[in-house]
Amino acid sequence: MTLFDRVFGGNDYNYNRTVAAIDAAIATYGESESVAFPDTAYSLPCYYGITGNKISTLGEMKAAMDVIKGMMTRNPRLQDAFDSGVASALCAEFLEALKYLHGAQPYAEPEMGFLTDAFVRNLGVPLVTGDIPGVAVIIGGAEDPAETVELAKSYQAQGMLVTVTGEGIRHLADAGMKTGEGVRVCPLGYEMQSVIHVVSVAVRAALIFGNVTPGDYKTLYKYTMDRVRAFVNAYKPLSDEIVSYGAGAICLGFPVISNETENMFRVPKSLIQQLDTTKWNATSLEARDIKLKITKIDIPVSYATAFEGEIIRRGDMQVEVDGSRVDCFELVATKDASEVEDHKITVIGPEIDEIPVGSKISLSYTVEVAGKAMQTDFESVMERKFHAYLNCIEGVMHTGQRDMIRIRISKADFEAGFKFRHLGEVLYAKIKSEFEAVVDKCQVTIVVDAEQNKALRAAANEVFSKRDDRLKSMTDESVPVYYTCIMCQAFSPSHVCIVTPERLGLCGAVSWLDAKATKELDPEGPCQIVPKERCVDEALGRYDDVDEAIQKYSHGALERVTLYSLFEDPMTSCGCFECICGVEPCSMGVVITSREHAGMTPLGMSFSDMASMTGGGVQTPGFMGHGKQFIFSKKFIAAEGGPGRIVWMPKDLKDQVRERLDATALELYGVENFTDMIADETVCTEDPEELLAYLSEVGHPVLGMEPFDM
């Protein structure tokens, strides 16, 4: 039996059982029964991306099997065999979709099953920045379960997104390894066909970020090969079913590394036989040309971006720092070089092993930096990085900023020998590596003493207040330049953000000061200066300088962008935006929803539905991706009347922006408690008439505004 026989045999097996499963479902529910995965605007994602046709009912799925049948060529040529493997992948997607019929929830922990659009979008920024350098797909498990666990942990420690299918899931669970989105180790399902859920992530990345046209499969395959750095590790023995899936993965550009010897042969860069499974990590990175950013930090636990979303439960914590209850803060202070001793880590007060388990403690850390190119404006930029720096420590959870931080250190870390000084080691290492262009010397002082921290916190708050006063005075009019940000072009080739003091990057991660610092740190990098000398229309925020920058950095894909309009040449979106807004025609207002909100909006669309209409670097008048902080900016859709147009937001989002939005509305419109006038899901979800009735009841200012000139 040849490799071709195995691929074609796997195709036949998958096709026949899919047809039988669809027929059985139709016999039970009928051809008109809806079929879809949860929380996605792409139905069904792989079939839609490859063929351009959506599947919404069992009848449509049945008819689509003829299309899949036509893809199952039997030409004994290598590329044809790989191409035909895509048919098996689509069969797997159909089989998985059938599990969700009639609102079923087929997966329970540790299995995750389908990965939602929100999951894909959350990967956007870390994939672009290289914090997630690649995607490891582990199929099956090693003969020694410990080996499977070690492989998964090795990828996790490198920051990879790790997905696992089959027996490997059991190996990880038996070893007590944490899994889930929070630690970027995703057990898809015990059945091998569940591997399609990671393929679906790659396909949707092309549609969401790359603006690939559904049905343009050649461009789709090129995108997944060039921009989604995924690879497959498949443990023997491999069934024909798995071999056919592997062929489909290779077609998408994902090399397969296996220790299978039965009827397999090597295909350079595509099908790699590596019998020594301890070398799979190195072999995979080489095959996918993945270069890792390595920062060696002297701490007793792992350090990787994969731990950034880890949750430490109360019962698992050794100690907790809680700024809402005790005096705590984090601060960066610029000093003269003579005042800083490089790599000096000082802990004042008891160490963690001197504190009773479960204690809430007062703790602060001050990072003092010195450098010829250092600017005080960079202090707040560095502080915002602390959240990510500390969350990347395995077993440490950090939330908040300034004097409202919260840190939990796990019992497992304590048992591994983790101390407070190790927080200082992480802060030192990351500041010196990421800000090496401006920081020559760095020292960290950690204070674990309630009395001292009371006075220190008061002094720190004076610093924060001075910064706030400076930031409040920074408007789009008060600065001489804006900045580009093209970090997301790794996934969205034509998207360009124009970052201003009052409009941060739509991902929510890049402020004007961040962009300024990035330009200083990397003069040829993603953030470049945009002059603002030739204003064409102040109300729209149109500048000839901005248009020239947009044309240059979008490589000619865009000609014009306005900064303050929702309708006239709005800024493009890459796909990883925090929020998206869209026009609600009944009220002539604007609906905003966030990535975290999975429910419907009065537009009759969810976040995923709205987001599918924009993104990928295209301009969509009437819809716009943006950051959360832009909501309370006086420049938010200023050309159409400003934030007073906002008529609906999810309740959680309202609570996040309430204080700042109320202040903006009071200044602009003289309206108090404006956020209470904005409807949310407790008022209405899909009915625009209910929305309009509520707006009338509360006297929302949008009702007195001129209709949109659409």
C-alpha positions in Angstrom: 0.0 0.0 0.0 1.4 3.4 -1.0 0.9 6.8 0.6 -1.6 7.6 -2.1 -3.6 4.6 -1.3 -3.8 5.7 2.4 -4.8 9.2 1.5 -7.5 8.1 -0.9 -8.7 5.4 1.4 -9.0 7.9 4.2 -11.0 10.2 1.9 -13.4 7.4 1.0 -13.9 6.5 4.7 -14.6 10.1 5.7 -16.9 10.7 2.8 -19.0 7.6 3.3 -19.5 8.1 7.0 -20.3 11.8 6.5 -23.0 11.0 4.0 -24.5 8.5 6.4 -24.4 10.9 9.3 -26.1 13.6 7.3 -28.8 11.2 6.1 -29.4 10.1 9.7 -29.7 13.7 10.8 -32.1 14.6 8.0 -34.3 11.6 8.9 -34.5 12.9 12.5 -34.8 16.7 11.9 -35.6 17.3 8.2 -33.6 19.1 5.6 -34.6 22.6 6.8 -33.0 22.1 10.2 -30.4 24.8 10.9 -26.8 23.8 11.2 -24.0 26.0 12.6 -21.2 26.3 15.0 -21.7 28.6 18.0 -20.5 32.2 18.0 -19.2 32.5 14.4 -20.2 34.6 11.5 -18.7 32.1 9.1 -20.8 29.1 8.4 -19.4 26.7 8.0 -15.9 28.3 8.2 -13.7 25.8 6.2 -16.2 25.0 3.6 -17.1 28.7 3.2 -13.5 29.8 3.0 -12.6 27.2 0.4 -15.7 27.2 -1.8 -17.3 30.6 -1.1 -20.6 29.0 -0.2 -22.3 29.2 3.2 -24.0 26.2 4.8 -27.0 26.9 7.0 -29.2 23.9 6.8 -28.9 20.1 6.6 -30.3 20.2 3.1 -27.5 22.5 2.0 -25.0 20.3 3.7 -26.3 17.2 1.9 -26.0 19.0 -1.5 -22.5 20.2 -0.6 -21.3 16.6 -0.4 -21.4 16.5 -4.2 -18.9 19.4 -4.3 -16.7 17.5 -1.8 -16.9 14.4 -3.9 -15.6 16.3 -6.9 -12.5 17.3 -4.9 -11.6 13.7 -4.2 -9.3 13.1 -7.1 -7.3 9.8 -7.4 -4.4 11.0 -9.5 -1.3 9.4 -8.2 0.6 12.7 -8.0 1.7 14.1 -4.8 0.1 17.6 -5.1 -3.2 16.0 -6.2 -3.1 13.7 -3.1 -2.5 16.7 -0.8 -5.3 18.7 -2.5 -7.7 15.7 -2.1 -7.0 15.7 1.6 -8.9 19.0 1.8 -12.0 17.0 1.0 -11.4 14.9 4.2 -11.0 18.1 6.2 -14.4 19.4 5.0 -16.0 16.0 5.8 -14.5 16.4 9.3 -16.0 19.9 9.6 -19.5 18.6 8.6 -19.3 15.7 11.1 -18.3 18.2 13.9 -21.1 20.6 12.9 -23.7 17.8 13.2 -22.7 17.5 16.9 -24.1 21.0 17.5 -27.6 20.3 15.9 -30.6 21.5 17.8 -28.6 23.6 20.3 -26.6 20.7 21.6 -23.4 21.3 23.6 -21.4 18.3 22.7 -18.1 19.1 24.5 -17.3 19.2 28.2 -14.0 19.8 29.9 -11.3 19.2 29.1 -12.4 19.1 25.5 -13.1 22.4 23.9 -14.5 21.6 20.5 -15.2 24.5 18.2 -13.1 27.7 18.8 -15.2 30.8 18.4 -14.6 33.9 16.3 -13.7 35.8 19.5 -11.0 33.2 20.2 -9.5 33.8 16.7 -9.6 37.6 17.2 -8.0 37.4 20.6 -5.0 35.7 18.8 -4.6 38.7 16.5 -2.2 40.9 18.4 0.0 38.2 20.0 0.4 36.5 16.6 1.4 39.8 15.0 3.9 40.7 17.7 5.4 37.2 17.8 4.2 36.6 21.4 2.5 33.6 19.9 5.3 32.5 17.4 3.4 29.5 16.0 0.6 27.0 16.4 1.4 23.4 17.4 -1.1 20.7 16.4 -0.5 17.5 18.4 -2.4 14.4 17.1 -2.6 11.3 19.3 -0.1 10.6 22.1 3.3 9.1 22.7 3.7 5.5 24.0 5.0 7.1 27.2 2.3 9.6 28.4 5.0 11.7 30.1 6.5 12.4 26.7 3.3 13.9 25.3 3.1 16.2 28.4 6.8 17.2 28.0 6.2 18.0 24.3 3.1 20.1 25.0 4.9 21.9 27.8 7.9 22.6 25.6 5.7 24.4 23.1 3.8 26.2 25.8 7.1 27.5 27.3 7.9 28.9 23.9 4.6 30.8 23.8 3.0 28.6 21.2 -0.7 28.1 20.8 -0.9 24.3 21.5 -3.9 22.2 20.3 -4.3 18.5 21.1 -6.5 15.9 19.6 -7.0 12.3 20.7 -5.2 10.3 23.3 -2.8 13.2 24.1 -5.7 15.0 25.9 -5.9 12.1 28.3 -2.2 12.3 28.9 -2.3 16.0 29.8 -5.4 15.5 32.0 -3.8 12.6 33.9 -0.7 14.6 34.5 -2.8 17.4 36.0 -1.6 19.9 33.4 -3.7 23.1 33.1 -5.4 23.5 29.8 -7.8 25.9 28.2 -7.7 29.3 26.4 -6.2 31.0 29.4 -2.9 29.0 29.1 -3.1 28.5 25.3 -3.2 24.7 25.5 -6.5 23.7 23.8 -7.7 20.1 23.9 -10.0 20.0 20.9 -11.6 16.5 21.2 -10.8 12.8 21.7 -12.1 12.0 18.2 -9.5 12.6 15.5 -11.9 14.6 13.3 -11.9 17.4 15.9 -8.5 18.5 14.5 -10.6 20.5 12.0 -11.2 23.1 14.7 -7.7 24.3 14.5 -7.8 24.3 10.7 -10.9 26.4 11.1 -8.9 28.9 13.1 -6.4 29.2 10.3 -9.1 29.6 7.6 -10.9 32.3 9.6 -7.7 34.1 10.2 -7.4 34.5 6.5 -11.0 35.8 6.2 -10.9 38.0 9.3 -7.4 39.5 9.1 -6.3 38.9 5.5 -9.5 40.0 3.7 -9.2 36.9 1.6 -12.3 36.5 -0.5 -14.2 33.3 0.4 -13.9 30.8 -2.5 -10.5 32.1 -3.6 -8.8 29.0 -2.3 -5.4 29.7 -3.9 -5.1 33.0 -2.1 -6.4 31.3 1.0 -3.8 28.5 0.9 -1.1 31.1 0.3 -2.2 33.1 3.3 -2.3 30.1 5.7 1.1 29.0 4.4 2.8 32.4 4.6 1.2 33.9 7.7 -0.3 31.2 9.9 2.8 29.4 11.3 1.2 26.1 12.1 2.6 22.6 12.1 1.4 19.1 12.9 3.0 16.5 15.2 1.3 13.1 14.6 2.2 10.1 16.8 2.1 6.6 15.4 0.1 4.6 14.6 -1.7 6.7 12.0 -5.0 5.5 10.6 -5.9 6.3 7.0 -8.4 8.9 8.4 -5.5 10.8 10.1 -3.3 10.4 7.0 -6.0 12.1 4.9 -6.3 14.9 7.4 -2.5 15.3 7.3 -2.7 15.7 3.5 -5.2 18.5 3.9 -2.9 20.2 6.4 0.0 20.0 4.1 -2.1 21.6 1.4 -2.7 24.6 3.7 1.1 24.9 4.2 1.3 23.1 7.6 4.2 20.5 7.6 3.5 17.2 9.3 6.2 15.6 11.5 5.6 12.0 12.5 7.3 8.9 13.7 5.1 6.6 11.6 7.0 4.2 9.4 4.1 2.2 7.8 3.6 3.1 4.2 5.0 6.6 4.6 7.8 8.4 2.8 9.4 11.8 3.2 8.4 14.9 1.4 10.9 17.7 2.1 9.4 20.6 4.2 6.0 18.9 4.1 5.9 15.3 5.3 8.9 14.8 7.7 9.7 11.5 9.3 11.4 12.1 12.6 11.6 8.8 14.6 13.2 10.5 17.6 10.2 12.3 19.0 12.4 14.2 21.6 13.5 16.2 18.5 10.1 17.1 17.3 10.2 20.6 18.8 13.4 21.6 17.1 12.3 19.8 13.8 9.0 21.6 13.8 10.4 25.0 14.4 13.0 24.5 11.6 10.3 23.2 9.2 8.1 26.2 9.8 11.1 28.6 10.0 10.0 29.9 13.4 12.5 32.2 15.1 12.0 32.5 18.9 12.5 35.6 20.9 14.4 34.2 24.0 14.9 36.2 27.2 16.5 34.1 29.9 15.1 35.1 33.3 16.4 33.6 36.4 13.2 32.4 38.1 12.3 28.9 39.4 9.1 28.6 37.2 8.3 28.8 33.5 8.0 32.2 31.8 6.0 32.4 28.5 3.2 34.4 26.9 1.1 31.2 27.1 0.5 31.9 30.8 -0.8 35.4 30.2 -4.4 34.4 30.7 -3.9 32.0 33.6 -6.4 32.3 36.4 -5.2 31.7 40.0 -8.2 30.6 42.1 -8.4 31.6 45.8 -7.9 28.1 47.0 -4.7 27.8 44.9 -3.1 31.1 46.0 -0.2 31.4 48.4 -0.6 35.2 48.9 -2.6 38.0 47.4 -1.8 41.7 46.8 -5.0 43.7 46.5 -4.8 47.5 46.0 -8.5 47.9 46.7 -8.0 46.7 50.3 -4.4 47.5 51.2 -1.7 50.0 50.0 -0.1 48.8 46.8 1.2 50.3 43.6 3.6 49.9 40.7 5.7 52.8 39.4 8.5 53.6 37.0 10.7 56.5 37.9 13.4 58.1 35.8 16.6 58.8 37.7 20.1 60.1 37.0 22.5 57.4 36.1 24.5 58.0 39.3 21.4 57.1 41.3 20.8 53.7 39.7 22.8 50.5 40.2 22.1 48.2 37.3 20.3 44.9 38.2 20.0 45.7 41.9 16.9 43.9 43.2 15.9 45.0 46.8 13.1 43.5 48.9 12.2 45.5 52.0 10.1 43.6 54.5 9.3 39.8 54.8 9.8 37.4 51.9 7.0 35.2 50.8 8.1 32.2 53.0 7.7 34.4 56.1 4.1 35.2 55.4 1.1 32.9 56.3 -0.6 31.2 53.4 -3.7 32.9 52.1 -2.6 36.4 53.4 -3.6 39.7 51.8 -0.5 41.8 51.8 0.6 45.3 51.1 3.3 45.3 48.4 4.7 47.9 46.0 7.5 47.8 43.4 9.3 50.8 42.0 11.4 50.4 38.9 14.0 53.1 38.6 15.6 53.6 35.2 18.3 55.7 33.7 19.5 56.3 30.2 20.6 59.1 27.9 17.6 58.6 25.6 15.1 58.0 28.4 12.1 60.4 28.5 9.6 60.7 31.4 6.8 60.2 28.8 8.0 56.6 28.5 7.4 55.9 32.2 3.6 55.2 31.8 4.3 53.2 28.6 6.6 50.9 30.6 4.1 50.6 33.5 1.4 49.5 31.1 3.7 46.6 30.1 3.9 45.3 33.7 0.6 43.6 33.3 1.8 41.4 30.5 5.3 41.0 32.0 4.0 39.5 35.3 1.2 37.5 33.8 3.7 35.6 31.7 5.0 34.0 34.9 3.6 30.6 35.4 1.4 30.6 38.5 1.2 34.4 38.8 -1.9 36.5 38.1 -1.8 40.3 37.7 -4.7 42.7 37.1 -5.1 46.4 37.3 -2.5 49.2 37.2 -1.0 52.0 39.2 -2.3 51.8 42.8 -5.1 49.4 42.0 -3.1 46.3 41.2 -4.0 42.8 42.2 -1.5 40.0 42.2 -1.9 36.4 43.2 1.0 34.0 43.6 0.1 30.3 43.5 1.0 27.7 46.1 2.7 25.7 43.3 5.0 28.7 42.7 5.8 28.9 46.4 6.6 25.2 46.5 8.9 25.7 43.5 10.8 28.3 45.4 9.3 31.5 43.9 10.1 34.7 46.0 9.1 38.3 45.8 12.6 39.1 44.4 11.7 37.1 41.4 9.0 39.7 40.5 12.0 42.1 40.4 14.0 39.8 38.2 11.2 39.6 35.6 10.6 43.4 35.6 14.4 44.0 35.3 14.9 41.5 32.4 11.9 42.7 30.4 12.6 46.4 30.8 16.2 45.9 29.8 15.4 43.8 26.8 12.4 45.7 25.4 13.6 49.2 26.2 17.3 48.7 25.6 17.4 51.7 23.2 16.5 54.1 26.1 17.3 52.3 29.3 21.0 51.9 30.2 20.5 51.0 33.9 17.6 49.6 35.9 17.0 48.7 39.5 13.9 47.4 41.3 12.8 48.0 44.9 10.0 45.9 46.3 8.4 47.0 49.6 6.4 44.5 51.7 5.4 46.7 54.6 2.0 48.3 55.1 3.3 51.4 57.0 6.0 52.2 54.5 3.6 51.6 51.5 1.0 54.0 52.9 3.4 56.9 52.5 5.0 55.6 49.3 1.5 55.2 47.7 0.6 58.8 48.5 3.8 59.9 46.8 3.2 57.7 43.8 -0.3 59.1 43.4 1.2 62.6 43.2 3.2 61.3 40.2 0.2 59.7 38.7 -1.8 62.9 39.1 0.8 65.0 37.4 0.9 62.5 34.5 -2.9 62.7 34.2 -2.9 66.4 34.0 -0.3 66.2 31.2 -2.4 63.6 29.4 -5.6 65.6 29.7 -3.8 68.5 28.1 -2.7 66.3 25.2 -5.3 66.7 22.4 -5.0 66.0 18.7 -4.6 69.7 18.2 -1.8 70.1 20.8 0.7 67.7 19.3 2.8 68.4 16.2 2.6 64.9 14.7 0.6 61.7 14.6 2.0 58.2 14.1 1.3 55.2 12.0 1.0 51.7 13.4 1.3 48.8 11.0 2.1 46.0 13.4 -1.0 44.1 12.2 0.2 44.0 8.6 1.7 40.6 9.4 -1.9 39.4 9.2 -3.7 42.3 7.5 -1.4 43.5 4.7 -3.2 46.7 3.8 -4.4 47.9 7.2 -2.9 51.1 8.7 -3.8 52.7 12.1 -3.3 56.4 12.5 -2.7 56.9 16.2 -3.4 60.3 17.8 -3.6 61.4 21.4 -7.4 61.2 21.3 -7.6 58.0 19.1 -5.5 55.1 20.2 -5.0 52.0 18.0 -8.1 50.0 17.5 -6.6 47.0 19.3 -6.6 49.1 22.4 -2.9 48.4 23.0 -1.2 51.4 21.2 -1.6 54.9 22.5 0.1 58.0 21.0 2.7 57.8 23.7 3.2 54.1 23.0 3.7 54.9 19.3 6.1 57.7 20.2 8.1 55.3 22.3 8.1 52.6 19.6 9.5 55.1 17.1 12.3 55.9 19.5 13.0 52.3 20.3 12.8 51.1 16.6 13.3 54.0 14.2 12.5 51.8 11.2 9.7 49.9 12.9 5.9 49.9 12.7 5.3 53.4 14.1 6.3 56.2 11.8 5.8 59.9 12.2 2.9 61.5 10.2 3.1 65.3 9.9 -0.2 67.1 10.4 0.6 70.4 8.6 -2.0 70.2 5.7 -5.4 70.0 7.2 -8.2 69.7 4.5 -11.2 69.4 6.8 -10.9 69.8 10.5 -14.4 68.4 11.3 -13.7 65.2 9.4 -10.1 64.9 10.5 -8.8 64.9 7.0 -5.2 65.7 6.3 -3.2 65.5 3.1 -0.3 64.3 5.2 -2.4 61.4 6.6 -3.6 60.4 3.1 -0.1 60.3 1.8 0.9 58.1 4.8 -2.1 55.8 4.2 -1.2 55.4 0.6 2.4 54.7 1.3 2.0 52.2 4.2 -1.1 50.4 2.7 1.0 49.9 -0.4 -1.5 51.7 -2.5 -4.5 49.8 -1.3 -6.1 52.9 0.3 -6.2 56.5 -0.9 -7.9 58.4 1.9 -8.8 58.1 5.6 -10.6 60.5 7.9 -10.0 60.4 11.6 -13.4 61.4 13.0 -16.0 60.1 10.5 -18.0 56.9 10.5 -19.3 57.4 6.9 -16.6 59.2 4.9 -13.5 57.1 4.4 -13.4 55.7 7.9 -10.2 54.2 9.2 -9.7 50.5 8.3 -9.7 47.6 10.7 -7.4 44.6 10.9 -9.8 42.3 12.8 -8.4 42.4 16.3 -10.3 45.5 17.4 -11.7 45.6 20.9 -15.1 47.0 19.8 -17.1 47.6 16.7 -19.8 50.2 16.1 -22.5 50.3 13.5 -25.3 52.6 12.5 -28.8 51.9 13.9 -31.2 53.4 11.3 -34.4 53.6 13.4 -32.9 55.9 16.1 -30.2 57.4 13.8 -27.8 56.4 16.5 -24.8 54.1 16.8 -24.7 50.6 18.4 -21.4 49.5 19.9 -20.5 45.9 21.0 -17.3 44.4 22.3 -15.4 41.2 21.6 -16.4 39.8 25.0 -20.1 40.2 24.3 -21.4 37.1 22.5 -25.1 38.2 22.4 -27.1 40.0 19.8 -27.5 43.7 19.3 -30.4 45.9 18.0 -28.9 45.6 14.6 -29.9 42.0 14.6 -26.2 41.1 14.5 -23.7 39.8 17.0 -20.1 41.0 17.4 -19.0 38.3 14.9 -21.7 39.3 12.4 -20.7 43.0 12.6 -17.0 42.2 12.5 -17.4 40.1 9.4 -18.5 43.2 7.5 -15.3 45.0 8.2 -11.7 44.0 9.0 -8.9 42.8 6.7 -7.9 46.4 5.9 -11.1 47.4 4.1 -13.2 50.6 4.6 -16.8 49.9 5.4 -18.8 53.2 5.8 -21.3 52.9 8.7 -19.2 50.3 10.5 -15.9 50.8 12.3 -13.6 48.8 14.6 -12.1 50.8 17.5 -10.6 50.6 20.9 -12.6 50.9 24.1 -11.0 54.2 25.1 -12.1 55.9 21.9 -15.7 55.6 23.0 -15.3 58.4 25.6 -13.1 60.6 23.3 -14.5 63.9 22.2 -13.3 62.9 18.7 -15.4 59.7 18.5 -17.4 60.0 15.3 -17.2 63.8 15.8 -18.2 64.4 12.2 -21.6 62.8 12.9 -22.3 64.4 16.3 -19.9 62.5 18.6 -20.4 60.1 21.4 -23.9 61.5 21.9 -24.9 59.2 19.0 -24.3 56.1 21.1 -27.6 54.4 21.8 -26.7 50.8 22.8 -23.8 49.0 24.4 -23.4 45.8 26.4 -23.8 46.4 30.2 -20.2 45.3 31.0 -18.8 47.7 28.5 -20.9 50.5 29.8 -19.6 49.9 33.3 -16.0 50.0 32.0 -16.4 53.4 30.3 -19.1 55.0 32.4 -17.0 57.5 34.4 -15.1 58.9 31.4 -18.1 58.8 29.0 -20.3 60.7 31.5 -17.7 63.4 31.8 -17.3 63.7 28.1 -21.1 63.9 27.6 -21.4 66.5 30.3 -18.8 68.7 28.7 -20.1 68.3 25.1 -23.9 68.2 25.6 -24.5 69.4 29.2 -26.1 66.0 29.8 -25.6 64.3 33.2 -25.4 60.5 33.7 -25.4 60.0 29.9 -24.3 56.3 30.2 -27.6 55.5 31.9 -29.4 56.8 28.8 -27.7 54.2 26.7 -29.6 51.0 26.3 -28.0 47.6 26.9 -29.1 43.9 26.8 -31.2 44.3 29.9 -33.4 46.8 27.9 -33.4 45.2 24.5 -31.4 42.9 22.3 -32.7 42.6 18.7 -35.8 44.8 18.6 -35.1 48.4 17.3 -38.6 49.4 18.3 -37.9 48.6 21.9 -34.7 50.5 21.7 -36.5 53.6 20.3 -39.1 53.5 23.0 -36.4 53.4 25.7 -34.5 56.3 24.1 -37.7 58.3 24.1 -38.5 57.5 27.7 -35.1 58.6 29.0 -34.8 61.6 26.6 -31.6 60.5 24.9 -29.9 63.4 23.1 -29.7 61.5 19.8 -33.4 62.2 19.3 -32.6 65.9 18.9 -29.7 65.4 16.4 -30.0 65.8 12.7 -30.4 62.5 10.8 -27.3 60.9 9.3 -26.5 62.1 5.8 -26.1 58.6 4.5 
